[in-house]
Amino acid sequence: MMMMEMKTLLLLQLQLGVCVSLPPPSSVSISSFNMQHTLSFLPSLESPTHCRYAVQTVRLSRRKSWRSVAACSELMAGQTCNLTLVFKDPFESYLARVKAYTSSQTSNWTQSAHFQPLTDTVFGPPGLTVSGCGNCLLLHLTVPASGGLKQQLQLRDLYRSLEFQVKRTRDGAQYLMSVPFSEQVVISYLQTGVEYCVSVRVSGLLTSTSSLFSQPHCAFTSPPSPLDKSVLLVLGLTGALCALCLFLSGLVIYRGGRSFRRCSLLSALSSLLLRQDRGRPRVSSQTSSTQLHKDDSLT
């Protein structure tokens, strides 16, 4: 009887050793970028190379039972599990877990931390093109299309606002501006013919959501149009001609003034001489001849 019990206990231990004998995976984590959720893990160094891994998830608000992810039931070491279609509600909290198994062995489950799609995702920058429009910049934005049309619509619904970093290339002056999300934005009151570089990022419905700035996109505000250039040229020539006319007029007036002053001086001198001549006694030609005759007689 004692021998029978020992055999039964040994068989039970062997069965337990066969059922739970593999080391569990480690570092189970969920990362998310633009609402694309990916589970990753590290296999144990002691796990055999032919070992497979299975993934299960649960919604914390319901907490009914763990559900297996069919697309992630036979993962190999180094593979990841896409949970985007499983974590559909962006405001819900989820858990995930992973175990290793073979045809005759299995491991304990290793669980991830709590995950909420909207707060734990990272919003990448939208697509951006920049063009000049006079004294402004015209920005066209596009939603990332990595997850298809449905994913684009979801991201557009989750975007709250846009934040722009505008930098003037000439001297490095920059400022930040925030506007509600739109696929077309105009940045006004800029200098004409100057290059500006613009970076953009989005903010989500919750302030705790992280986001990344895009690489700078640079463009010149539009230079003056050809019509404006011709008008400026005509105005410049007209101004130069007016300045020349004023200069010549001034020169003529200056020289005329000098001539007028010279003539006035000559006139004054002539008048003075005439007055002096009028004041002297005059001798007629007849008197002069008589006087000369007398002088000759006396002689």
C-alpha positions as CSV (number, residue, x, y, z in Angstrom):
1,M,0.0,0.0,0.0
2,M,2.8,2.4,0.9
3,M,4.6,1.4,-2.3
4,M,1.5,2.2,-4.3
5,E,1.1,5.7,-2.8
6,M,4.8,6.5,-3.5
7,K,4.4,5.5,-7.2
8,T,1.2,7.6,-7.5
9,L,3.0,10.6,-6.0
10,L,6.0,10.2,-8.3
11,L,3.7,10.0,-11.4
12,L,2.0,13.1,-10.2
13,Q,5.3,15.0,-9.8
14,L,6.4,13.8,-13.3
15,Q,3.1,15.0,-14.8
16,L,3.5,18.4,-13.1
17,G,7.0,18.6,-14.3
18,V,5.9,17.9,-17.8
19,C,3.1,20.5,-17.6
20,V,5.1,23.3,-16.2
21,S,8.8,23.0,-17.0
22,L,9.6,25.8,-19.5
23,P,11.0,29.1,-18.2
24,P,8.6,32.0,-18.9
25,P,9.4,34.8,-21.3
26,S,10.4,38.2,-19.9
27,S,10.1,41.9,-20.6
28,V,6.6,41.8,-22.0
29,S,5.7,45.3,-23.1
30,I,3.3,47.2,-25.4
31,S,4.5,50.1,-27.5
32,S,2.3,52.3,-29.7
33,F,2.9,54.8,-32.5
34,N,0.1,56.6,-34.2
35,M,-2.4,54.2,-32.6
36,Q,-0.5,51.2,-34.0
37,H,0.0,48.9,-30.9
38,T,2.7,46.3,-30.8
39,L,3.5,43.7,-28.1
40,S,7.1,42.5,-27.7
41,F,8.8,40.1,-25.3
42,L,12.1,38.4,-24.7
43,P,12.4,34.6,-24.6
44,S,14.3,32.9,-21.9
45,L,17.9,31.8,-22.7
46,E,17.0,28.4,-21.5
47,S,14.0,28.0,-23.8
48,P,14.6,25.5,-26.7
49,T,14.8,27.0,-30.2
50,H,11.6,25.2,-31.4
51,C,9.6,26.8,-28.6
52,R,6.5,28.8,-29.5
53,Y,4.7,31.6,-27.7
54,A,1.0,32.5,-27.3
55,V,-0.6,35.9,-26.4
56,Q,-3.8,36.6,-24.5
57,T,-5.5,39.9,-23.7
58,V,-8.3,41.2,-21.4
59,R,-10.3,44.5,-21.0
60,L,-10.0,45.8,-17.5
61,S,-13.4,47.4,-17.4
62,R,-15.1,44.0,-18.0
63,R,-12.5,41.7,-16.6
64,K,-14.5,38.6,-17.7
65,S,-11.8,36.3,-19.0
66,W,-8.6,36.3,-21.0
67,R,-9.0,35.9,-24.7
68,S,-6.4,34.4,-27.0
69,V,-5.2,36.4,-29.9
70,A,-5.5,34.1,-32.9
71,A,-2.9,35.9,-35.0
72,C,-0.4,35.6,-32.1
73,S,-0.8,32.0,-31.0
74,E,2.3,30.5,-32.6
75,L,4.9,33.2,-32.4
76,M,8.6,32.4,-32.6
77,A,11.4,34.1,-30.6
78,G,12.0,37.6,-31.8
79,Q,8.6,38.0,-33.4
80,T,6.1,40.7,-32.2
81,C,2.3,40.7,-31.9
82,N,0.2,43.4,-33.5
83,L,-2.7,44.3,-31.1
84,T,-4.1,47.3,-33.1
85,L,-7.3,45.5,-34.0
86,V,-7.6,44.0,-30.5
87,F,-7.3,47.3,-28.6
88,K,-10.1,49.1,-30.5
89,D,-11.4,51.4,-27.8
90,P,-8.8,54.3,-27.3
91,F,-10.2,55.1,-23.9
92,E,-10.2,51.5,-22.6
93,S,-7.4,50.0,-20.4
94,Y,-6.0,46.6,-21.4
95,L,-3.7,43.9,-20.2
96,A,-1.7,41.3,-22.2
97,R,0.3,38.2,-21.3
98,V,2.6,35.7,-23.0
99,K,3.6,32.2,-22.3
100,A,6.0,29.7,-23.9
101,Y,5.1,26.2,-25.0
102,T,6.1,23.1,-26.9
103,S,4.3,20.0,-27.8
104,S,4.9,18.5,-24.3
105,Q,5.8,21.5,-22.1
106,T,4.5,24.9,-21.2
107,S,5.5,27.9,-19.0
108,N,3.8,30.3,-16.7
109,W,2.3,33.5,-18.1
110,T,4.2,36.8,-18.0
111,Q,2.0,39.8,-17.8
112,S,2.4,43.3,-19.3
113,A,1.7,46.6,-17.5
114,H,-1.7,48.4,-18.0
115,F,-2.1,49.9,-21.4
116,Q,-4.5,52.6,-22.6
117,P,-4.2,53.4,-26.3
118,L,-4.9,57.1,-26.2
119,T,-2.6,58.0,-23.4
120,D,0.2,55.5,-24.1
121,T,0.5,56.1,-27.9
122,V,2.9,58.5,-29.4
123,F,1.6,60.8,-32.2
124,G,4.0,61.2,-35.0
125,P,4.1,64.4,-37.1
126,P,1.6,64.7,-40.0
127,G,2.8,65.1,-43.5
128,L,3.7,68.7,-44.3
129,T,4.4,70.8,-47.5
130,V,5.2,74.5,-47.3
131,S,4.8,77.1,-50.1
132,G,5.0,80.9,-50.2
133,C,2.1,83.2,-50.7
134,G,3.4,86.8,-50.6
135,N,3.9,87.8,-47.0
136,C,2.6,84.5,-45.7
137,L,3.3,80.7,-45.9
138,L,0.7,78.2,-47.0
139,L,0.9,74.8,-45.2
140,H,-0.7,71.6,-46.4
141,L,-1.0,68.7,-43.9
142,T,-1.8,65.1,-44.4
143,V,-2.7,62.4,-41.8
144,P,-0.2,59.4,-41.8
145,A,-1.6,56.5,-43.9
146,S,0.4,53.6,-42.4
147,G,-2.7,51.9,-41.0
148,G,-5.0,52.5,-44.0
149,L,-8.1,54.7,-44.5
150,K,-9.8,53.6,-41.2
151,Q,-6.7,54.4,-39.3
152,Q,-6.5,57.8,-40.9
153,L,-10.0,58.6,-39.9
154,Q,-9.4,57.5,-36.4
155,L,-6.3,59.6,-36.1
156,R,-8.1,62.7,-37.6
157,D,-10.8,62.3,-34.9
158,L,-8.2,62.1,-32.1
159,Y,-6.2,65.2,-33.2
160,R,-7.1,68.3,-31.3
161,S,-4.7,71.0,-32.4
162,L,-1.5,71.7,-34.3
163,E,1.6,73.3,-32.9
164,F,4.0,75.0,-35.3
165,Q,7.6,76.1,-34.7
166,V,8.4,78.9,-37.2
167,K,12.1,79.9,-37.6
168,R,13.5,82.7,-39.8
169,T,16.6,81.4,-41.6
170,R,18.3,84.8,-41.9
171,D,18.8,85.4,-38.2
172,G,17.4,82.4,-36.4
173,A,14.4,84.3,-34.9
174,Q,11.6,81.9,-34.1
175,Y,8.3,81.6,-32.4
176,L,5.6,79.0,-31.6
177,M,1.9,79.1,-32.6
178,S,-1.0,76.8,-32.0
179,V,-4.1,76.4,-34.1
180,P,-7.0,73.9,-34.2
181,F,-6.3,71.0,-36.5
182,S,-6.9,71.6,-40.1
183,E,-5.5,70.2,-43.3
184,Q,-4.6,73.7,-44.6
185,V,-3.1,76.5,-42.5
186,V,-1.9,80.0,-43.4
187,I,0.8,81.7,-41.4
188,S,0.5,85.4,-42.1
189,Y,2.3,88.7,-41.4
190,L,5.7,87.5,-42.5
191,Q,8.4,89.3,-44.5
192,T,8.3,89.1,-48.2
193,G,11.1,87.3,-50.0
194,V,12.5,85.8,-46.7
195,E,13.1,82.0,-46.1
196,Y,11.3,80.4,-43.1
197,C,11.5,76.9,-41.8
198,V,8.5,75.3,-40.2
199,S,8.2,72.2,-38.0
200,V,4.8,70.8,-36.8
201,R,3.4,68.4,-34.3
202,V,-0.1,67.4,-33.2
203,S,-1.7,67.2,-29.8
204,G,-4.3,64.7,-28.9
205,L,-7.6,64.9,-27.0
206,L,-5.7,64.3,-23.7
207,T,-2.8,66.5,-22.6
208,S,-0.9,63.4,-21.5
209,T,-0.5,62.1,-25.0
210,S,3.0,62.4,-26.4
211,S,3.8,63.8,-29.8
212,L,6.9,64.5,-32.0
213,F,7.9,67.5,-34.1
214,S,8.5,66.9,-37.8
215,Q,11.7,67.8,-39.6
216,P,11.9,71.4,-40.6
217,H,10.4,72.2,-44.0
218,C,11.7,75.5,-45.5
219,A,10.3,77.9,-48.1
220,F,10.6,81.5,-49.2
221,T,7.6,83.8,-48.9
222,S,6.8,84.8,-52.5
223,P,9.0,87.5,-53.9
224,P,7.3,90.5,-55.6
225,S,5.5,89.7,-58.8
226,P,6.8,90.9,-62.2
227,L,4.0,93.5,-62.3
228,D,5.1,94.8,-58.9
229,K,8.7,94.9,-60.1
230,S,7.8,96.9,-63.2
231,V,5.8,99.3,-61.1
232,L,8.7,99.7,-58.7
233,L,11.0,100.3,-61.6
234,V,8.8,103.0,-63.1
235,L,8.4,104.7,-59.7
236,G,12.2,104.6,-59.2
237,L,12.8,106.2,-62.6
238,T,10.2,108.8,-62.0
239,G,11.7,109.7,-58.7
240,A,15.2,109.9,-60.2
241,L,13.8,112.1,-63.0
242,C,12.1,114.4,-60.5
243,A,15.2,114.7,-58.5
244,L,17.2,115.6,-61.6
245,C,14.6,118.2,-62.6
246,L,14.8,119.7,-59.1
247,F,18.6,119.8,-59.3
248,L,18.6,121.5,-62.7
249,S,15.9,124.0,-61.6
250,G,17.9,124.9,-58.5
251,L,21.0,125.3,-60.6
252,V,19.2,127.6,-63.0
253,I,17.8,129.6,-60.2
254,Y,21.2,129.9,-58.5
255,R,22.9,131.1,-61.7
256,G,20.0,133.4,-62.5
257,G,20.3,134.9,-59.0
258,R,24.0,135.5,-59.5
259,S,23.3,137.2,-62.9
260,F,20.6,139.2,-61.4
261,R,22.8,140.4,-58.6
262,R,25.6,141.2,-61.1
263,C,23.2,143.3,-63.3
264,S,21.8,145.1,-60.2
265,L,25.4,146.0,-59.2
266,L,26.2,147.3,-62.7
267,S,23.0,149.3,-62.7
268,A,23.8,150.8,-59.4
269,L,27.3,151.8,-60.4
270,S,26.0,153.3,-63.6
271,S,23.4,155.4,-61.7
272,L,26.1,156.5,-59.3
273,L,28.4,157.7,-62.1
274,L,25.5,159.5,-63.9
275,R,24.7,161.4,-60.7
276,Q,28.3,162.4,-60.3
277,D,28.6,163.7,-63.9
278,R,25.5,165.7,-63.4
279,G,26.9,167.5,-60.4
280,R,30.1,168.8,-62.3
281,P,30.1,172.2,-64.2
282,R,30.0,171.8,-67.9
283,V,32.0,174.1,-70.4
284,S,30.5,174.7,-73.9
285,S,32.6,174.4,-77.0
286,Q,32.0,178.1,-77.9
287,T,33.3,179.3,-74.5
288,S,36.3,177.2,-74.8
289,S,37.1,178.6,-78.3
290,T,36.8,182.3,-77.1
291,Q,38.9,181.6,-74.1
292,L,41.5,180.0,-76.2
293,H,41.5,183.0,-78.6
294,K,42.1,185.4,-75.7
295,D,44.9,183.4,-74.5
296,D,46.5,183.4,-77.9
297,S,46.2,187.2,-78.1
298,L,47.7,187.7,-74.7
299,T,50.6,185.6,-75.7
